Amino acid sequence: MFNFDKLARVATAAVGALVLSTLSVAAAVGPARSAETAPVSYAAVQTGQAHG
């Protein structure tokens, strides 16, 4: 006879593993995406103004 208790445990473990792996990938990609969309300013040069 087929054991549904074992099937339920395997299904629960598979769903849990899928959720954890999805969250891990999202946590790794999230900071990279926010850094990607931020404007980068390496240096600012002002011209036409006298200092002194």
PyMOL commands that set and color helices and strands:
alter all, ss='L'
color gray80, all
select helices_A, chain A and resi 4-37
alter helices_A, ss='H'
color red, helices_A
deselect
rebuild
show_as cartoon
